[in-house]
Amino acid sequence: MAACDDPRTSTKVFAHWSLASSQSPSNSFIQLTTTSASAQSSMVLKYRVTSTFLFSELLYQVMARGNVITQGSKTLDCPAESTSLDIAITHDMAPSAQILAYVIKSDGEVVADSLTVSVANAFKNV
């Protein structure tokens, strides 16, 4: 837990993070990572997906402001435990977008992870 003084009110402000574990019947997990938590419109953001199992197809969905902006899939030539994913950032994703990556295993189990990315230069004319 972190504490700091709020200069506007002269009171202490506290913040904390909590983490809840995920559950999986098969103990299968994926992790979606990127080197940048923020992006600008018209750039391509690179993601890495790592799993505890082999997969051959990765599905993804990008949501912003309650709308699905884009979705797609990436088919791997050979089953692997990791792959990269490039997503083009658009002004529709501002001010922030939720990136969801998931795999549907052969037994029907859906294994997923998501990240939020901040999007700057949100206007078409910028």
C-alpha positions as CSV (number, residue, x, y, z in Angstrom):
1,M,0.0,0.0,0.0
2,A,1.2,3.5,-0.8
3,A,0.3,6.7,0.9
4,C,0.9,10.3,0.0
5,D,-0.4,13.7,1.0
6,D,-3.1,15.3,-1.1
7,P,-2.0,19.0,-1.4
8,R,-5.5,20.1,-2.1
9,T,-6.9,18.8,1.2
10,S,-3.9,18.1,3.4
11,T,-5.1,14.6,4.0
12,K,-3.4,11.3,3.3
13,V,-4.5,9.4,0.2
14,F,-4.0,5.7,0.0
15,A,-3.8,3.4,-3.0
16,H,-3.3,-0.3,-3.3
17,W,-3.4,-3.1,-5.9
18,S,-5.0,-6.4,-5.4
19,L,-4.5,-9.6,-7.3
20,A,-6.9,-12.4,-7.7
21,S,-5.7,-15.8,-9.0
22,S,-7.4,-17.2,-12.1
23,Q,-8.8,-20.7,-12.2
24,S,-8.3,-23.3,-14.9
25,P,-9.5,-26.9,-14.9
26,S,-6.4,-27.9,-16.9
27,N,-4.0,-25.5,-15.2
28,S,-3.6,-23.7,-18.5
29,F,-2.8,-20.0,-18.7
30,I,-1.7,-17.3,-21.1
31,Q,0.0,-14.0,-20.5
32,L,-0.3,-10.9,-22.8
33,T,2.6,-8.5,-22.5
34,T,3.8,-5.4,-24.3
35,T,6.7,-3.0,-23.8
36,S,4.5,0.1,-23.8
37,A,1.4,0.9,-21.8
38,S,0.6,3.8,-24.0
39,A,0.4,4.4,-27.8
40,Q,-0.4,7.0,-30.4
41,S,-2.9,6.7,-33.1
42,S,-1.5,5.3,-36.4
43,M,1.3,3.3,-34.7
44,V,1.5,-0.5,-34.5
45,L,1.8,-1.8,-30.9
46,K,3.7,-5.1,-30.5
47,Y,2.4,-7.7,-28.0
48,R,3.8,-11.0,-26.9
49,V,1.5,-13.9,-25.9
50,T,3.1,-16.7,-23.8
51,S,1.2,-19.8,-22.6
52,T,1.7,-22.9,-20.4
53,F,0.6,-25.1,-23.3
54,L,1.0,-25.5,-27.0
55,F,-1.5,-23.7,-29.2
56,S,-1.9,-23.2,-33.0
57,E,-4.5,-20.4,-33.2
58,L,-4.7,-17.2,-31.2
59,L,-7.8,-15.0,-31.3
60,Y,-7.9,-11.4,-30.2
61,Q,-10.4,-8.6,-29.8
62,V,-9.9,-4.8,-29.2
63,M,-12.6,-2.9,-27.4
64,A,-12.8,0.8,-26.6
65,R,-15.7,2.9,-25.3
66,G,-17.9,-0.1,-25.1
67,N,-17.4,-1.0,-28.8
68,V,-15.5,-3.8,-30.5
69,I,-13.0,-1.9,-32.7
70,T,-11.4,-4.9,-34.3
71,Q,-11.0,-8.6,-33.9
72,G,-9.1,-11.3,-35.6
73,S,-7.0,-14.4,-35.3
74,K,-3.5,-15.6,-35.9
75,T,-2.8,-19.1,-37.1
76,L,0.6,-20.5,-36.3
77,D,2.5,-22.8,-38.7
78,C,3.5,-25.1,-35.9
79,P,2.0,-25.3,-32.4
80,A,4.0,-23.1,-30.0
81,E,3.9,-21.8,-26.4
82,S,4.4,-18.2,-27.5
83,T,3.8,-15.8,-30.4
84,S,3.9,-12.1,-31.2
85,L,0.8,-10.0,-32.1
86,D,0.9,-6.7,-33.9
87,I,-2.1,-4.4,-33.5
88,A,-2.5,-1.1,-35.4
89,I,-3.7,1.7,-33.1
90,T,-6.5,3.9,-34.4
91,H,-8.2,7.0,-33.2
92,D,-11.3,4.9,-32.4
93,M,-9.3,3.3,-29.6
94,A,-8.9,6.5,-27.6
95,P,-8.7,7.3,-24.8
96,S,-7.9,3.7,-23.9
97,A,-8.5,0.3,-25.4
98,Q,-8.8,-3.2,-23.9
99,I,-6.8,-5.8,-25.8
100,L,-8.1,-9.4,-25.2
101,A,-6.2,-12.4,-26.4
102,Y,-7.5,-15.9,-26.0
103,V,-7.1,-19.5,-27.1
104,I,-9.9,-22.1,-27.4
105,K,-8.4,-25.4,-26.4
106,S,-9.5,-28.7,-28.1
107,D,-11.6,-29.6,-25.0
108,G,-13.5,-26.2,-25.3
109,E,-11.8,-24.4,-22.4
110,V,-11.2,-20.8,-23.2
111,V,-7.9,-19.4,-21.9
112,A,-7.6,-15.6,-22.0
113,D,-5.7,-12.5,-20.8
114,S,-6.2,-8.8,-21.4
115,L,-4.3,-5.5,-21.2
116,T,-5.4,-1.9,-21.2
117,V,-3.5,0.5,-23.4
118,S,-3.8,4.4,-23.3
119,V,-4.1,6.0,-26.7
120,A,-2.8,9.6,-27.2
121,N,-3.6,11.8,-30.2
122,A,-7.1,10.7,-30.3
123,F,-8.5,13.0,-32.9
124,K,-8.5,12.2,-36.6
125,N,-7.0,15.6,-37.5
126,V,-4.0,15.4,-35.2
